[in-house]
Amino acid sequence: MRISYRPLWVILAEREMSKKDLRELSGISTASLAKLGKGENLTTDVLLKICEALNCNINEIVETVPDDDEKGAANKPEEKKNAAKYKQGTQRSQSL
């Protein structure tokens, strides 16, 4: 699972706010804003500043989404190994 800030972007669009407006209103740094744009992790302090500025709860600006299958398997050696075995098996069956 990973965090997505998609709900935040929806709120900004609904309120016709730019990222710059959000940064100025909330007092977050440009580095934090860049992390938001890349979907990277932020401290809860930064997220709470955004919530205060937008007068909303944290669950209104973030959501959890599943990792991509490839990313999830690449991060877990046993799943990567199983995926490789599956791939070999399907290649073998296709050649028969």
Phi, psi and omega in degrees: 000151176217167180268139174237140178260018180307317179300327177296316181295326177294315179300315180299318179296317179298325181268003181053046179252145174267170176297324178296318177301316180299314181300314181293318182291321184269338182080018178279160182281164176295329177296318178295321179296321177296319178298320177301313182298330180269356181074025181274167180289144177231160176287158178294333177301316180295315180298322179292325175299319179295316179299316179298316182295323182266358181054057180216175177265158184300326180290353177269350182242350178228157173214158176260139179227151179291149174293158172296148181303317182294317180296317180297317180291324181293333182273348182237108186307318182293326178288324178297317180297315179296321179295321179295318178297318180297316181298317178298318180296319180289325177293320179297315183291330179287330181280346180278000000 
